Amino acid sequence: MQAISREELRGKLDNSHEVAVVEVLGSDQYEKGHLPGALNVPLGEQFDDAIQQAVPDKEQEVVVYCANENCLASPKAGHRMEELGYRHVYDYEKGKADWQQAELPLVQ
């Protein structure tokens, strides 16, 4: 799993790059605001099944993120995805806080 910066993620999104963006926080946090186009697959007991339904193509690029760089949910989710056979997983380590700090829009 590789880290991805806000600029790299924006580049992928702006260029209509085929990338799945996945917020791994709970649905309450997701509903308060999430990155544009992000799916919500909370890290928990059902994660393995849920991520494979949400992103069935294990060759697709996937960016996982959570609240901020102190949040451990996205690295855990990314490592789990690699164990499940996903080959192109990126962790937006600075997460939603970094996105907001740059005054980029969240979707509700």
Secondary structure, 3 states (H helix, E strand, C coil): CEECCHHHHHHHHHCCCCEEEEECCCHHHHHHCECCCCEECCCCCCHHHHHHHHCCCCCCEEEEECCCCCCCHHHHHHHHHHHCCCCEEEEECCHHHHHHHCCCCCEC
